[in-house]
Amino acid sequence: MATLTLLPFTVPSRPAVRVGPVSLVWRPRVFLIGLAGLAVLVLGIALNVGIGEVRISVPDVLVTLVGGGDPGQRFIVMGLRLPRSLTGALVGAALAASGAITQAIARNPLASPDVIGFTAGASAAAVFVIVAGAGFGAVGFTASAVGLPLAALVGGLVSALTIYGLAWRKGVQGFRLVLVGIGINAMLIAIVQWLLVVAQVTDAARAYTWINGSLNGRGWEHVVPVAVALAVLVPAALVLAHSLGALQLSDDSARGLGIRVDKERTLLLLTAVGLCSVATASAGPLAFVALVAPQIAQRAVGASRPPITVSLVFGAALTVVADLLARTAFGTELPVGIVTAVLGAPYLLFLIARHGRKARA
C-alpha cells in the first residue's frame, strides 16, 4: 500500500533588522532606490545653492555644507542660499508624505491633497489672511508671523473634514472621495479668485505670487516650521503606517484583521492634512508634487501602495529639481509651482487614462 510522506515546508520570510525594541523588515530594493533619491536630492541642492551672482562649484558647495570652505563661501551658502533649497526639500517631502497617505486611505492614485481640496482649503484661508492682513494686524495677528501658517492649517483641516463627511456613506470609497474633493476644490478655487478680485492691488499681487508656489526669498524662518512639522508628523505617520496595508482592503476585511478602521483613517487623515497645510503655508500650493512623487515611488519599489519614506525623498528631490529648472531653464526666474504643474499635469492625464482603461476592462 502506498504511503504519503509529508515533506517539511518553510514559508519564505524577509530578513529583519532589530534596533532595540523596534524590528524592521529589510528590503534591499527600497533601500537602494531611497539612496538613489537622496543622491539626486543632494546633487540638486548643491547645484541650486551654487547658482547666483557669485557662482560656487558643486564640490565647493558640498565642502561648505560639511563645515569647510572659506568664510565668504560659508556666508553665501549657509546664510543666503541654503534656506531656499532646504525649504523646497522639506515642503516637497511634506507634500509627498501627505499624498502617499491620502492615496493609500482612498485606495485611489488620484486622491492627492491638491486634487481633492485639502491644499485648496489651506490656500483659501491663507489668501484670506493676506488680503485681510491689515485687520488682523490690529490685534497682533499678522500674515507674516503666526497668522499664515495657522490659517493654512485650519483651512486645510476644515476642508478635509468637510470632504470626508460628504464622502462618508457607511465607509469611504476612493472614487466618491475623489469626486467630492474635486467639487470642493473647484469651489475653494472660486473663493480664492473672488478674494483676489476684491483685494487691494498690493495685497492681490502678494497673494497671487504666493498661490503660484514660490521659494523666492525663503530664509531660516521658513525652514523651521516645516522641519518641526515633519519631525512631529512623519514619525506619527510611520507609526500609523502599519494599518495602511489593511486599509487597502474593504472596510469589512480591515475590521476582520483587527484594524479600528474609523479611528486609524481619521488619525492618518489628520496627519496628512497637517503636513500639506504647513507645506502650503511655507511655499504656497506646489501643484502635483503630492500626486506625482508617491506614484513614482510606488512604481519604483514595486509596492502595493505608495511608500511613505521613499515618497518623502522623491518629493524633496522633485521640488528641488523643479526649483533649479525654474531658475535656469526659461531665461527668467519662474515660481517653482509653475514648473511642478508643467511636470505633473501630463502625469495626471496618464493616471486618468490608465484608470479609465482599467474601468472598461
Residue, then its C-alpha position, 0 to 999 in steps of 0.5 A: m500500500a502506498t504511503l504519503t510522506l509529508l515533506p517539511f515546508t518553510v514559508p519564505s520570510r524577509p530578513a529583519v533588522r532589530v534596533g532595540p525594541v523596534s524590528l524592521v523588515w529589510r528590503p534591499r530594493v527600497f533601500l537602494i532606490g531611497l539612496a538613489g533619491l537622496a543622491v539626486l536630492v543632494l546633487g540638486i541642492a548643491l547645484n541650486v545653492g551654487i547658482g547666483e551672482v557669485r557662482i560656487s562649484v558643486p564640490d565647493v558647495l558640498v565642502t561648505l555644507v560639511g563645515g569647510g570652505d572659506p568664510g565668504q563661501r560659508f556666508i553665501v551658502m549657509g546664510l543666503r542660499l541654503p534656506r531656499s533649497l532646504t525649504g523646497a526639500l522639506v515642503g516637497a517631502a511634506l507634500a509627498a508624505s501627505g499624498a502617499i497617505t491620502q492615496a493609500i486611505a482612498r485606495n485611489p492614485l488620484a486622491s492627492p491633497d491638491v486634487i481633492g481640496f485639502t491644499a485648496g482649503a489651506s490656500a483659501a484661508a491663507v489668501f484670506v489672511i493676506v488680503a485681510g492682513a491689515g485687520f488682523g494686524a490690529v490685534g497682533f495677528t499678522a500674515s507674516a508671523v503666526g497668522l499664515p501658517l495657522a490659517a493654512l492649517v485650519g483651512g486645510l483641516v476644515s476642508a478635509l473634514t468637510i470632504y470626508g463627511l460628504a464622502w462618508r456613506k457607511g465607509v469611504q470609497g476612493f472614487r466618491l472621495v475623489l469626486v467630492g474633493i474635486g467639487i470642493n476644490a473647484m469651489l475653494i478655487a472660486i473663493v480664492q479668485w473672488l478674494l483676489v478680485v476684491a483685494q487691494v492691488t498690493d495685497a492681490a499681487r502678494a497673494y497671487t505670487w504666493i498661490n503660484g508656489s514660490l521659494n523666492g526669498r525663503g530664509w531660516e524662518h521658513v525652514v523651521p516650521v516645516a522641519v518641526a512639522l515633519a519631525v512631529l508628523v512623519p514619525a506619527a505617520l510611520v507609526l500609523a503606517h502599519s494599518l495602511g496595508a489593511l486599509q487597502l482592503s474593504d472596510d469589512s476585511a480591515r475590521g476582520l484583521g483587527i484594524r479600528v478602521d474609523k479611528e486609524r483613517t481619521l488619525l492618518l487623515l489628520t496627519a496628512v492634512g497637517l503636513c500639506s497645510v504647513a507645506t502650503a503655508s511655507a511655499g504656497p500650493l506646489a501643484f502635483v508634487a503630492l500626486v506625482a512623487p508617491q506614484i513614482a515611488q510606488r512604481a519604483v519599489g514595486a509596492s502595493r501602495p505608495p511608500i511613505t519614506v521613499s515618497l518623502v525623498f522623491g518629493a524633496a528631490l522633485t521640488v528641488v529639481a523643479d526649483l533649479l529648472a525654474r531658475t535656469a531653464f526659461g531665461t527668467e526666474l519662474p515660481v517653482g509651482i509653475v514648473t511642478a504643474v508643467l511636470g505633473a499635469p501630463y502625469l495626471l492625464f496618464l493616471i486618468a487614462r490608465h484608470g479609465r482603461k482599467a474601468r472598461a476592462 
